């Protein structure tokens, strides 16, 4: 489990995983998640499950700090994430 605090306008690192699935739960703020070529708007208490091989990144599109909890399984440790360049372009 990871707690993410994102300032307005901040985008998370775009990535996919070799083995780990993730579920993102927005606690506070206005957030967009990009899943491959699809952008989904999320509001507080929205959750989205992302399969391991789906490219993803989050962006705070609101005017206040966003709070998101990310749950990942299985616990794979370092080396499972593949970072992606120019994902939002």
Buried (B, 14 or more C-beta within 10 A) or exposed (E): EEEBEBEBEEBBEBBBBEEBBBBBBBBBBBBBBBBEEEEEEBEEEEEBEBEBEBBBBBBBBBEEEBBBBBEBEEEBEEEBBEEBEEBEE
